Amino acid sequence: MDALDTRTIVEQNAENYAITSWGDPYFKVNGQGRVIVTPEGGNGIDFGKSLDLYELTQDLLDRGMRVPVMVRFPDILKHRLDQINSCFKNAFQEHSYQGRYRGVYPIKVNQQRHLLEELLRHGRAHGLGLEAGSKPELLVVLSMLEDPDALIICNGFKDSEYVETALLAQKIGRYPIIVVDRFEEIDILIAASKKYNIKPHIGFRVKLNSQGAGRWVDSSGARSKFGLTSVEIFEGIDKLKQNDMLDCLELIHSHIGSQIPKIQSIKSSLKEGVRFLTEIYRLGASNLKFIDVGGGLGIDYDGSGASDVSVNYSVQEYANDVVAALQSLCDEKGVPHPDIISESGRYLSAHHSVLVFNVTGNNKLIRTEPPQRVTRNEHQVLQDMQYIFDKLSPKTLNESFNDLSQLRQEFLQLFVYGVLSLEQRAWGEAMYLAIATKMIQISSGQDDVDHIRSVLNQELCDTYFCNFSIFQSIPDLWAVDQIFPVMPIHRLDETPTVFATLADLTCDSDGKIDRFIEGSSGETRPTLPLHELKKGESYYMALFLTGAYQEILGDLHNLFGDTDAVHVSLDDQGGYHLDHYIPGDSVSEVLSYVQYLQHNLMEKVRRASEESIKKGCLSKPDAKQIIKFFEEGLSGYTYLED
Ligand SMILES: *Cc1c(COP(=O)(O)O)cnc(C)c1O
């Protein structure tokens, strides 16, 4: 194959998996047909630092790490942080905006300490703050955020313990803003403030009438869980006034849900939110200096720019629209420009982690050779199938397809009724696959039989067995039908010849992927083009954009635990270093979550083997072996190891 061919194939593959769109600017395919990571984005030849994901995987395995492995790229986090900050800076210039951008990271998106530390390290230059939505999260953010200028946004359900803890944190140099999410919290806040004689920084979360769109549409609107109605805001202002605390009201907050696909919904809810700000200012909250526009800044999971898992706007457009709305409405009402806070969790973290896994095998249904011919003595059903196979032609395709479905039903029934033997049923199934395979072959190029081809393709597609758990690593795929880009990380200089669905390691029938991105069309397809597996050679694939929510939502279905995780930083010389290696759960760790202790389990096995030795049904060497397997198993990985 000449170089030009290879280049065309690589380009075709890149388009086909749509990595050119959802991967932009961090993931690309190089001339060797490997996925590369380019954390500084860039384009053309000069995309800054880069790393070959396949080589990295080999390197990790050489060091004794295991697949599946979650690879985190702190450089991507840094790039995201820089990008959103510079987009707001641009927008400020364009609109002569007086306020600052004060991004906060909502830690519920991914609370892992190493990730938080990376974010805070890179975020220091931008004054990155943190957001907490629960008591445990509050304790994390209050202790981790040491920058006295950075904001701590306190959201979620609050009791007096929550409020008092946040309040007292002011005494250790933190800047917590306690956001009143529900009306009752105002009284708790006033009481706590009196008890410790501390003036709080207060925010009001407003309930907007405008709704977001997409999967999380219920986060906003009149029936949303959080936020004050206009009546409650009015009464709340009164309460603060009576207690001489209206000057403590510093922030107006709204959040219309996550992954908002359309900029139009962001714009309209924003306008409503800003109107609340200007009105509350007019009612005397003269110290109102922050507007928190919440999360919702989406990312492009399918590269289409047009579906619910995509976005029809860039982060620059997002920043422009937020700033434009604020500038015009505030100027109109004579309100000083507030600092802008966004809680863009998904935007910051989704790209930075990639799950690399191996394929452990496949199940092929395509059958190019028919089974042995049946004789005239065989059951009529089988003879009819033989007849279909022999007579199959483009002309008879439609008719044969209908007959085939019926015959299949029949021979399965006849087996149940005791008429056909297991051998006969096996022959029937083999013949069915052979006919279906032949039908797909002769249907190619015939447009009028598209429906037949697509039914059969779906039925005959391969299953690739993948070494990971959907429930642990991409729970949103199962829970909310989220789509994640998934593709091989090598051999992209070869044209894929197989169509397959993916099955994970769990025993759950939901543990499969059968919806894939169809190029960058925004459509989905039931199978993924993949390469034929080669004997003695591992096939590696990766799931992308998994850095937001998946890690913490992941569960222990079938007792598959956390995967290994590794932090990889790139240098300018084309090298990289491993900053952290966080081993995944061992079997005994996972078992301890469900209250099985290693020594108890070992004790039981020892006792059973002692008894068997006594009875003479177990030799001492075999007993030693069982104990050894148990011990090794308990300290091993929960995933398949080679
Ligand atoms: C979940 C949540 C966020 C994060 O939203 P993203 O869409 O991930 O940016 C921000 N703010 C609040 C109040 C949230 O509940």
The ligand as an SDF file (V2000), in Angstrom:
LIG
                    3D

 15 15  0  0  0  0  0  0  0  0999 V2000
  -24.4150   20.1210   38.7730 C   0  0  0  0  0  0  0  0  0  0  0  0
  -24.3530   21.5630   38.9580 C   0  0  0  0  0  0  0  0  0  0  0  0
  -23.4140   22.3150   38.2270 C   0  0  0  0  0  0  0  0  0  0  0  0
  -22.5260   21.7380   37.1790 C   0  0  0  0  0  0  0  0  0  0  0  0
  -23.1370   21.7810   35.9360 O   0  0  0  0  0  0  0  0  0  0  0  0
  -22.3280   21.4550   34.5950 P   0  0  0  0  0  0  0  0  0  0  0  0
  -23.3680   21.4510   33.5720 O   0  0  0  0  0  0  0  0  0  0  0  0
  -21.6350   20.1680   34.7950 O   0  0  0  0  0  0  0  0  0  0  0  0
  -21.3620   22.5510   34.3920 O   0  0  0  0  0  0  0  0  0  0  0  0
  -23.3470   23.6660   38.4870 C   0  0  0  0  0  0  0  0  0  0  0  0
  -24.1410   24.2480   39.4020 N   0  0  0  0  0  0  0  0  0  0  0  0
  -25.0570   23.5460   40.1080 C   0  0  0  0  0  0  0  0  0  0  0  0
  -25.8990   24.2540   41.1020 C   0  0  0  0  0  0  0  0  0  0  0  0
  -25.1910   22.1950   39.9040 C   0  0  0  0  0  0  0  0  0  0  0  0
  -26.1070   21.5120   40.5920 O   0  0  0  0  0  0  0  0  0  0  0  0
  1  2  1  0
  2  3  1  0
  2 14  2  0
  3  4  1  0
  3 10  2  0
  4  5  1  0
  5  6  1  0
  6  7  2  0
  6  8  1  0
  6  9  1  0
 10 11  1  0
 11 12  2  0
 12 13  1  0
 12 14  1  0
 14 15  1  0
M  END
$$$$
